[in-house]
Every structure is written in structure tokens, then in C-alpha cells.
Amino acid sequence: MPSMRDKFTATTIDLLESDPRTTLVLADIGASSFAGAPRVHNVGIREQAMIGVTAGLALSGLRPIAHSYAPFLIERPFEQIKLDFGHQDLSAILVSIGASYDAAVEGRTHQSPGDVSLLSTLPGWTIHVPGHPDEAEGLLRSAAAGGDRVYIRLTEDSNSTPHRVEGLVTIRTSSAPGATVIAVGPMLDRVAAATADLNVTLLYANTVRPFDRLGLAAAATGTDVVLVEPYLVGTSAAEATAALSSRPSRLLSIGVPKIETRRYGTRHQHDASYGLDIAGLRTRIVSFLDGGRGGQ
């Protein structure tokens, strides 16, 4: 199966060749994959300039896409994103690779578990976290046809099956009022396996901003809610809490903890270390539903 990055490359080349509004801005990362494609601008290892050039292209009426690893696309040029897009009310598509720690063996410079939380501090951004390469393609094509500020977060992980999602979609319904578990993006298969024999309603989202508050309020039947995100823990906790503000509720947020793991390793080893593998998720969810806090 092609990876999300493969799908992004093929889809972007198709858009560049078929839609004269589409243009791509790179900061060296991925440049060889787009050799020969039209309207590709490689500014070199200058991430702040990449965002500035992308904003300038948006000012000229084009629909630009900027692409790099998440820490180089969101964290390093954050001031430019805030001013060049937000303050000037311009629109573009930012597409990252690397997710929280796909490139963990490269060290902390290539890790970005805080990207979604950071970008969520700015108004007007739609944030997609696809869980399958086909979802990544569909979300990119939809963003290219639109005119909003969009961030698409790609990862090497993938669920086995794609889903067409507008807001929250129900994957499994509990047989009686019980807990509700929300899996975001590539966490779905792991969460489904971890809760396979539990009486819970399982929801899936690949768009977290705007957060589907109405969908959660309608789907949740009990007081216990578990939110599993593949980035910084608590990123959407306030959104889930607001969705259920009119009734008693108890929330467990699971995600990448706010700690520094000063070790190299694979993304799977980091998942296990953070309790984000199937075994870790099950332990924490069962503990929470049994009345414990489920870990931090």
C-alpha cells in the first residue's frame, strides 16, 4: 500500500499539472520527488522564507501548498504563520510529514508532538489528521479546491481501512449506555483492538479543528469519555469538555506526554514507551473505566 507521503506526492503532482492555481513551496525536503513538475519553488533550508513565499503566492491569487517535516513547517516558522497568514487573512495548505516522532532515530529536531496544539492557538485553521493514505488524498484534493487555511498532518502509520469522515463517525456502538472512546487519525486500529471486548461506543475523527462538538454530544450516552490523539496529550481536551458541558462527564485524555525522552529508537518503541501501543492503551482505558484515572 502506498504511504501517505507517496499519496501526497502523486496527488500534488496531479494538481500541479491539472490546476493552474496550485503551486508548491519546499525547503529542500522532498525536492527530488517533484523534479520536473510545474510551479515548484524550492527556497532551500529556509523554513521562515518558505512560509513567506507561500503567503506571497497566496496574495497573487494562487492556491499554494507548503511542505516539510512537522517541526520545520509549524514550529520553526510559527511567527510567520501567525503574521503572514493569520494577520493578513491569507489562505494556503500546509502539509507535514514526520508526525510526532516518525523520524525518532533522527533525534529531537525531527519530532513534533506539539504541532497541532500550537497551530490550534491561531484562529481560522482547519486541521486534518488522516488515518489512511486514501484519506490523505481526499483531504488534500478537497483542500486544494477550497480557499481555507488548512493543515494536513501525515504519518507513516496507517489504519487498515479508510473512512469518509465529516466530523465524528461511529465505528462501533455500545449495547447499553456506556463509555465513549474517540480515536483520532492513525490511532483507530490500535484503539479498536484495545477495546475490542469492551462495551464502548467507538468514534473516529480525522479532522480535529473544527472539532465536532455536536457529533460528540449526540453520540455520547454515558458519562465516561476517552480521547486518544497521536500528538500532545490534552490537545483537544477542552473541545471534548465543551461538547459535554451541559451534563456530567469524566474525561481521560491519552496522547504523547509532556516529557523529554532522550533516547533514540523507532516510532514503535516510542509508542510503547508512552503507553500508546495496544497493550498500553488497553491498560489505561480499562483502569479509567474501572474507576481509576487511567494514567497520565
N, C-alpha and C positions, 0 to 999 in steps of 0.2 A: 504494500500500500504506500503511495506517495506520502511523504511527510507534509506537515503544514507549511514548512518553508518551501518545499517543492511546489505545492499548490499555489502559494503566494507568487513565486517566480513565474510560473506558467500563466497564471491569471493576469498578473501585471503586464507581462509582455503582450498578451492578447489585448488588454485595454489600451496599451500604448499604440498598438498597431491599428486598432479599430475606432478609438475615440480620440479626436484631436485635442480634447480638453485635458486628457490625462498626461501628467508628466511625473517623473520620478527623481528624487533627490537622495543621494547617498553620501556617506562619509567614509568611503573606501570599502566598508563592509559589504560584501555581496556584489561588488562591481563586475567581477568576471562573469557572473551569471547573466548580466544584462548587456554583454558586448554585442553591438550591432543593433540594439533596439533604439527606436527614435525617442527623442526628448528625455534622455537620461543625463542628469547633471551630477557629476562626482566632484565634491568640493575638497576631497582629501580628508585627513584626520582632523577635521574642524567641526565638531558637532554643533557648537553655537552658530557657526556660519551656515550649517545645513538647515537649521530652523529659520534663520533669517532669509535665506534664499527661498525656502519653501513659502514663507509668508509673502515675499515679493512676487512669486509666481501666482499666488492666490490673488494678490492685488491686481494682477494683469488679466484676471478672468479665467485662469486655468484651474483645474482640479488636481492639485499636487499630492503626491504620496511621498512621505519621508520614511526611511527605513534604516534601522540599525539594531544592535543589541539593546535591550531594555535600559540598562544603566546609561548608555551613551545617547539614547533617544529621549528619555524622560528626565533622568536625574541630573545629568551634566548640563543640559541646556534649559533647565526648568525656567529660569528667568526669562529667556527668550520666548518660551511657550506662553508664559503668563502675559508678557507685554505684546509680542508680535501678533499673537492670535487673539488672546482674550481682550486686551485693552483696545486693540484695533478692530475687534469683532470680525476677524477673518476665519475662514474655514479651510481645513485640509484633513488628510488622513495620515495618521502616524501608525506604522506597522512595526512591531518589535519582534525579535526572536530572543531566545535565551531564558525567558520567563524568570522564575525566582532564582534557579540555580541549575539550569540545564548544562551550563558550561562550568560546573563547580570545580572541575580539575584545573581551570584557568585561574582560580583564586577569586578573592572577594571583588576584584574590579569588574568581573563579569556577572556578578549576582545582583538581583534587584527585586527582592521580595516586597519592597515598599512602593513600587511604581504606581499601582492602582490607587493606593491610599493617597499618595502625593498628588496625582492628577485629579483625584476627587475633590481636592481643595479648591479647584477652579470651576467656575460655573460654565455650563453650556457644552460639556463634553459627553458624548456617548461612548461608553466603554464596553467593548466586546471581549469575551474570554472564550473562544471556541474550544470545544472538546473533541473535535474531529476535523481532519483536513477538508472534508466536504463542507462543513460548517464555515471554515475559514474562507473558502472560495465564495460561498454565498454571501457572507457578511461583507467581504471586500467588494464584490460586484454591486451590492446594494449601496454601500458607502460611496463608491465611485459615481453612481447615478444620482446621488443626493447632493446636498450642499451644507451639511453639518460638520462640526468638529468631531472627528471620530478617532478613537484609539482602538487598535486591534492587537491583542496580545497573543502571540503564537508560542507554541511549546513543542518539544519533541515527544511529549506524552500524547496519548490518544485513547479515547473510548473506542469500543468495538463497533459501535453503530452511531451514525449521525442523526441529529434531530433537527427538525424545523421548529424553531423556537421564536415566539413573540411573547416576551415576558416569561413567566414561570410555566413549565409544562409538567403535568403529573405523570410520573413513571410508574408508580405503584401506590395503591390506596389501602389504608389500613381497614380491617374488617370491623372495627369499632372506633369510637373517638379515642385517639391516642396521640403519640408524638408525631411531629413533622420534621423531616430531615431534608435540608436543601443542599444539593451538591452543585458546585459551580464548575463549569468547563471540564477539564480533564480529570476531575475528581469523581465523576459519576460512577464509572465502573468499580472503582475501589469502594466507594460508599455503598453501592448496591450489594457488593459481595460482603461487606462488613455487617450489613443489616438484613441479609437475606432471610433469616428466620425470625426477625423481629416484627412485631405488629406496628409498623410505622407507615405513614404516608411519605413517599419519596418524591421530591420535586427536583427539577433540573433547570438551570439558568445558564445561558451563555452571554447574556447581557446584564451587567450589574449597575450601569448608570445609563438611563434612569433605572432605578430598582423597582421591580413590580410589587409595590406595596399592596395594591388592591388584590392581586393574584394570591399573595401570601395570606392576606386576611380572609379570603374566600376559601382557601384550601386547608388552612389550619383548623383542626377540630378540637384539639386538646390544648393544654397549657404549655407543654414542653416543645421547644423548637431547637434544633441543632443546625448550625450553619457551617458548612465545610467549604473553605475557599483555598485556592492553591497559592496564595500570597500572604501578606502580613495579617496575622490574626486580628480579628476585630474590624477589618476594613469596612464591612457592611453591617456591623452590629447595630449601629444607630438606625439604619434603614429598616432592619427587621423589627427592632423595638418600636419604631414609629408606626409600622404597619399594624402592630398588635396593641397599640396604646389604649384602645377602648376596652380591653379585657385583661384579666390576669394572665401573665405569661412568664416563662422561665427560659432563658436563652443560654445555650452553650455555643460559643464561637470557637471554631477549630481552624487553624492556619499555621503559617510559618511563625514561630515565636520570635519575640524581640530579644534575641540573644546572638552573640557572635560565636559561630563555630569555626575556630581557627584550624581547620583540618581540610585537606584535600580529599576528594572522593567523588564517586559518581552521584548522579541525581537520586538514584535509588537508595544509596547509602544515606544521603541527607534526608530523604523521606523517612527512612527507618529511624534515624536519629531524632527526628522531630515528631515521631508518632503519626506520620501521615501515610504510612503503608496500611494494608488491610488489617493486620493484627493490631496495630496501634490505634487505628480508628475504632475498631470494634471495642477494645478495652475502654476507651474514653467515652464512647456513646453509651455502652451498657452501664458503666459506672454512673453516668449522669441520669439515665432513665431509672436507675435503681435508687435514686435519691442523693447520690454524691454530686460532686462538682464536675467530674469528668476530666480533671486535669487542666492545666493551663498551657 
